[in-house]
Amino acid sequence: MFAAYAARFDSDQPLNGLELGERPEPDAPPNWTVVDVKAASLNHHDIWSLRGVGLGQESLPMILGCDAAGVDADGNEVVLYSVVGATGHGVGPRERPSILTEKYQGCFAERVAVPQWNVLPKPKELSFEEAACLPTAWLTAYRMLFTNAGVRPGDSVLVQGAGGGVATAAVVLGAAAGLRMFVTSRDETKRRRALELGAEGVFESGARLPHRVDAVLETVGAATWSHSVKSLRPGGTLVISGATSGPNPAAAELTRIFYLELKVVGSTMGSKEELAGLLNFCAAKGIRPVIDSVLPLDRAREGFTRMAEGELFGKIVLTV
């Protein structure tokens, strides 16, 4: 079957390790199923995999892609929950949870094998392309907002760095839930797009906000950390799920954190139950993921290049 996969690692030029071509058909052990992939979306995790982060040489070649929607063996339209081994379903009870492409072959292929437990019904209201955007970036934003930020309708939330999958998801979901969403970006076009998605206010990176916010969603890291801490009201919450600009800020702002009793919460993806809630929320409220571009699988290199260069707004989707 045709697939996009990591054939080698290159920490400096990760796309040098990307290959497109034939790979063996997936094998489905007991309690697993094979899904015909209709659409799959890119994540920064795929770029890190090509750098060799989270993968060893013994895992190569590895089909990339951890988010997909498709059709199962019984003809049902489904969405895949990408964490395998979360509760032992379909794997050994002591197996450490992993995302597809870390241990098991991923979704950038005509077919993928997953535990039956990892398959959820796709709402009829969502297309395959839309549903394929949800299991990682949108689920991460959903958990950050509704599980870890501790906010309620009417509260204010700052999202650092408009344009990425998690950031755009947070703006759309937060606005739909009655939150006052503020966004920063260095790019004027991205700030304008954020307004169109429902943000109440947009600002240049590092700019002073009209008032301090109840929560900050942080995925940028070192470049925005100080601004994030200074933007919080006393007792506010900073939720962090990534550090694309680096994990070591110049100043930890510890004095401000303890003096104002700020909360710093780590957040990683979400549970299968939260993904089901996200799917239902999108279907019931007419929420649709922001899609930057849709490409056929054989043009995957174009999508990877666009993501690596940071020129996207929303998700890049590959169709089979």
C-alpha positions, 0 to 999 in steps of 0.5 A: 500500500502507498504511504508517507513514512520516516526512512531515516532521521535528520535533526537539522533537515527533517524532511530529508528523512521523509519517503513516499512509496509502498509499505506492507499491509497492516496486520491486525492481531486479536482485538485490533481492526484495520481502517481504510483511511480517508483523511489524515492530518499533520501535526508537529509531532510528525516533524519531530519524528523525522528528527528522531525525537521519540523514535529509535533506529530500530523503529524505522521505517515508520509510517507517520501520521497519528490523526485519521478518519476513515471506514472500518471493516464493517463499513462504519465511518470512524475517527481514531483515538491515537493513544494506544495502550491507554487502558490496556485495550488491545495491548498488554496491560502493562504497556506504556501508552504511546501515540501512533507512530511512536511504536505502531505504524501511523495513518499516512497510508491507505490503511492502518491497524489500531485496537478496536477500543481506539475507534469512535463513530464519526458524527455525520455532520463532520466530513472525513477531512474535518474529523481527521483534524480533531484527535490531537491538536483539537483534543489538546485545546479542548482539554486545556480549556475545559479540563485544565484551565478552570474557566467558565463562560464569561472568563477571559483567556489568552492564546499565545501564537495564532495560526497553529492547530492548537491555537486556532482550535482553542479560539474556535472552541472557546468562543463557542463556549462563551469565553472571551478569547484574546490572541497574540501573533507577530503576523497581521494576517493571522491576527485578522483571521483570529478575529474572524474565528471569534477572538474578542481581541488580537495583539502583537506578540508581547503587547500589553492587554486591556486587562489581565486574563483568567487563563493563558494557553501556552504552546510557544514556550521560551519566546512568550513565557514571560508575557504569559505570566505577566498577563495573568490576574492574581490566582490565574492559570497558565496551561502549557502543552508545548514549547515550540520556541524552546523549553527554557525561558530566560526568566522563570518568573518564580517570584510573580508566580508565588506572590500572585498565587498563579497556577501552572498546569501541564496538559497533554492531549486528552482522553478518549472520553474527551475526544467523544465530547469534542466530537459531540460538541462540534456536531451539536454547535456547528463547529468546524476545524480550521483547515489550512489546506487539503492535499492528496497523500502523494503530495505529502511532502508539500504539506510537510514543507508548509508546516516546517516553514510555519506558513500555515493557519489551521490544519493540513489534511492529507486525503487518500 
